[in-house]
Amino acid sequence: MISTMASVSLDGFFEGPDHDIDWHHMSDELHSHINAELAKFDTFVNGRRNHELMLEAWPRAEDHPDWPQAMRDFAPIWRNTRKIVYSRTKQFTDWNTETRTEVDPDEIRALAGDAMVGGNELLQTFLEHDLVDEIRLYLNPVAIGRGTPFFRKPNALALKGTRAFGNGVVLLTYGRR
């Protein structure tokens, strides 16, 4: 199964102007939940920019004892999980990472186990190729007015489940219709 998880605003944005995500409502409860969910995946599939953001934090999380425990707990999950990164400009081979230049839908469909796709640009390509089986939207209780929309084209989805968190975030899990 190929899934994606993303925090979105009430008005449907993945990130604000200039890639701003300061409006995300994170809590220990939510981060612990996300860690548990991500630990179930066999492969993380990311775009270059998303992977570079991960490289800024997770290889050296131990250097930040002031970070909340849930953040430090994510580091070994990220480091130990197989990663495929799509980039036309850089090669990544560290931290259990393979690099690809183009999305091959047949290769993606043949992945063993469950995969999590991250990065909005790559996600749009996966949606265009009908490669995403499940979408988990963490709906944040804030409208930001502008930014990068999560969906760029119509997508018919079927609601599979919901969960509310104490910080006001609501998880909406969708599958294909």
Order of alpha helices (4+ residues) and beta strands (2+ residues): beta-beta-alpha-beta-alpha-alpha-beta-beta-alpha-beta-alpha-beta-beta-beta-beta
